Amino acid sequence: MELVLLGAECPDERAFGGSLGAAEGAQRFWRAVTGTLLDAGPGRCRVTSVHPETDANAMLSALKEAASRGGRLLVVYLGGQLAWDERRRRPALVTAGSLRENAARRGLPCDWVTSAMAHGTQQEALLVLDLAADPVAWQEWPAWAEAELEVPAWGRVVRHDTHRRGRAAEDMRAGVLAEELAELLDAGAPGAPAALDVRTLDARLELLGSLGARPERRVSHARERGVREAGAPIHHVGPPGDCRLLLRNRSVLRGALRSFAR
């Protein structure tokens, strides 16, 4: 398995405050997944990580290099804040040093990410989304994802508003999905199978509200993409119907140990 961590932050521009937490989210995702990966072993999970202030070209190069290595599964964690490129009609991941007027132009276009994954040599790919987005990018996301998302994806895109304060602002940022996934995997999922697939994880996280478990409506013709628009400012993406990513359910192991101790 190839695991690529793309957590981009732009700390110097208040408009991109939703990106803060992406770097920590990438590290949490890495620790949570590699610590519970069922198919883990020496050399079986190679990790590629980029600095949170890396530019778009360097991020793309790191992704392409990882995607070129043979294997069964490529998992890419994409964390940060999206800006909308009006001229090219696509979202881009904001990179460090960006200003409002050039963020979309300097950022990493999401279609570059999905194209690199789709043309990789792995048998299967999964894009994990832990993103904030400015209001325009958030509004445009469902239509773009329906038309352009080339690989199976899972996660959330939240609307970042600069006027939010307190707990609401903390929830509407990058990295929250990874944080709650790590807590779930650490605690385990009572009643779930020993091997947790993405669909099971998705259902548990949705119950916690991290994926926007509120009245929602399907985006037209997007069922096969798994794109949903929630009443809350959260777009829930996925999960894919089938995925090789299987993680250990620690609650089953703890239950077995308690039974053995008796």
Secondary structure, 3 states (H helix, E strand, C coil): CEEEEEECCCCCCHHHHHHCCHHHHHHHHHHHHHHHECCCCCCCCEEEECCCCCCHHHHHHHHHHHHCCCEEEEEEEEEEEEEEECCCCEEEECCCCCCCCCHHHHCEEHHHHHHHHHCCCEEEEEEEEEEEECHHHHHHHHHHHHHHCCCCEEEEEEECCCCCCHHHHHHCCCCHHHHHHHHHHHHCCCCCCCEECHHHHHHHHHHHCCCCCCCEEECCCCHHHCEEEECCCEEEECCCCCCCCCEECHHHHHHHHHHHHC
